[in-house]
Amino acid sequence: MAKPGIAYSLGNFLSAQQGDYKDIGGIMQIGVKKIQTGDDVKIELQNPKFLPTWVNRPYEIIPMKALSDQSDKYNEIQKHMNQFMPELSFDF
């Protein structure tokens, strides 16, 4: 069974920068599966998911898909990230 993993960075969560793309962040979820056969160990990453977020003042993190005024940027982020990882899901 795959176990959830975490990738993190606190960059824009704590930066206090303002401006269109400086207020955007994200939360990622990736399943990690460890397969061990004798001394051989293999790691598989499965079901990558990404939730684009918006930093609202004073430091409230909101999923971008919940903000109708940010839908253009949300779609732009989704298109940009899917060109590198077509299997990336944007739903948790």
C-alpha positions, 0 to 999 in steps of 0.5 A, a space after each residue: 500500500 502506498 503511504 502519503 509523502 510530503 514536499 514542502 517549502 515555506 517560501 510564499 507562505 511566510 514571505 509577506 511579499 505582495 503582488 499577483 504571482 507572489 501571493 500564489 503557493 501550493 500544497 502537494 500530495 504524493 503517494 510513496 510506495 516502498 518495494 523491498 525484495 531481499 536487499 533490493 529496495 525500490 521507491 515508486 511515487 504515485 498519484 501526484 496531486 497539487 492544490 494551488 493556493 492564494 495568500 489572503 491578508 492577514 496570512 489566510 491560505 485559501 485554495 485558488 479554485 474557491 476564488 472566482 476572481 482568480 480563475 484565470 490564474 488557476 487555469 494558467 497554473 494548471 496548464 503550466 504544471 500539466 505540460 511537465 506532469 500530465 498525470 498531475 491531479 488538481 483535486 484532493 
